């Protein structure tokens, strides 16, 4: 089959990562961070983490396409032999 679940997952994580990075960059230095997360801009850091995960998933998808389709691991059928008569 040609559908690889890593591609939509990677795209979704990249989208969420970009949105969080944008929001974290827009609210940099806000008093909200000093009050709730010990001064760490968690939106920015988690956005970077999500973006990296999405890039890894898309890279794995592209590497898989270069390798070609996966082989089936099922047993190969043996050729049928004619029945012997006794």
TAUR-V989233 format. One record per helix or strand. SS is the DSSP state (H for helix, E for strand). FROM is the first residue (numbers start at 0). LEN is the number of residues. Records with the same first field share a line. If there is no record, write none. Layout:
SS = FROM-LEN, FROM-LEN
//
This chain:
H = 4-22, 30-6, 41-26
//
